[in-house]
Amino acid sequence: MPQHISLPARITAAGNKPKLIDEYMGRIHTGSTQVSIARMRSPEGWVEPAQRPEFAEHTFVIRGMLRVEYDGGSLDVRSGELVYVEPGERVRYSTPEPGGAEYVAICLPAFSPDTVHREE
């Protein structure tokens, strides 16, 4: 039977400024360990610590620009674009432009604070 998820769970975000994370599918809201799907809204100037997650992450930008720093460079991912990060790759996300950004993150397997491996 299809499962209808009409409301997400609000999750506390890491970073220097408040960011909204609404998880529709994942460990916290549905108990899924296979996949997590979350809508993110981060303000201008938001930066989170670098991480080396054990999961693959697909991030689709809906509005604004998401900067993805990685060993060797950075990417600016804009509205209508997607970035894919392999498990074990070191990355740091930020939203430096005016207005911040809105995006959807899909993690396989599901995001977990124990497997994201954020730097101090």
C-alpha positions in Angstrom: 0.0 0.0 0.0 1.4 3.5 -0.8 2.5 5.5 2.2 1.3 9.2 2.1 3.6 11.5 4.1 1.8 14.9 4.3 4.0 16.5 7.0 7.8 16.3 7.6 9.8 16.2 10.8 11.8 19.3 11.6 15.4 18.4 12.3 18.1 20.6 14.0 20.8 21.6 11.5 24.6 22.0 11.9 26.2 25.2 10.9 26.9 28.8 11.8 23.3 30.1 11.3 19.8 28.5 11.7 18.8 26.4 8.7 15.5 24.6 8.2 15.6 20.8 7.6 12.3 19.1 6.9 12.7 15.3 6.6 10.0 13.6 4.7 11.6 10.1 4.6 14.4 8.9 6.8 15.6 7.6 10.1 13.9 10.2 12.2 10.6 10.7 10.6 9.7 7.3 9.1 12.4 5.0 10.4 13.8 4.3 6.9 17.4 3.3 6.9 17.4 2.9 3.1 16.9 6.5 2.0 16.4 9.9 3.4 14.7 12.8 1.6 14.8 16.2 3.1 13.9 19.8 2.1 16.5 22.3 3.2 16.2 26.1 3.5 19.4 27.9 4.5 20.0 31.6 4.8 22.6 33.8 3.2 26.0 33.3 4.8 25.2 29.8 6.2 28.2 27.4 6.4 28.4 23.9 7.9 31.5 22.0 9.0 33.2 19.8 6.5 32.1 16.2 6.5 33.0 12.8 5.0 29.8 10.9 5.0 29.4 7.1 4.6 26.3 7.7 2.3 25.9 9.0 -1.2 24.2 12.3 -1.4 22.1 13.7 -4.3 21.2 17.4 -3.9 18.8 19.2 -6.2 18.7 23.0 -5.9 15.3 24.5 -6.2 16.1 28.2 -5.5 19.4 30.1 -5.0 22.9 28.7 -5.1 24.5 25.9 -3.0 28.3 26.0 -2.8 30.0 22.6 -2.5 33.6 22.7 -1.5 35.6 19.5 -2.0 39.3 18.5 -1.8 40.7 20.2 -4.9 38.0 22.8 -5.6 34.4 24.0 -5.3 31.2 23.9 -7.3 28.4 26.4 -7.4 25.2 24.5 -7.9 22.3 26.7 -9.0 18.5 26.5 -9.3 17.5 23.5 -11.5 20.9 21.7 -11.1 21.9 18.7 -9.1 25.2 17.7 -7.4 26.1 14.1 -6.5 28.7 13.3 -3.8 30.2 9.8 -3.5 30.3 8.1 -0.1 33.6 8.9 1.7 34.2 12.2 -0.2 35.1 15.2 1.9 32.7 18.1 1.3 31.5 21.3 2.9 28.2 23.0 2.0 27.4 26.7 2.2 24.9 29.3 0.8 26.9 32.5 0.4 24.7 34.4 -1.9 21.9 36.9 -1.0 18.6 35.1 -0.3 20.3 31.8 0.7 19.0 28.6 -1.0 16.3 26.0 -1.0 17.2 22.4 -2.0 16.3 18.8 -1.6 18.9 16.2 -0.3 18.5 12.5 -1.0 20.9 10.3 0.9 21.5 6.5 0.2 21.5 4.9 2.7 19.6 7.3 4.9 21.4 10.2 6.6 22.6 9.5 10.2 24.5 11.7 12.6 26.7 8.7 13.2 27.7 8.3 9.6 28.1 11.9 8.4 31.5 12.3 10.2 31.5 16.1 10.5 34.7 17.8 11.4 35.0 19.9 14.6 
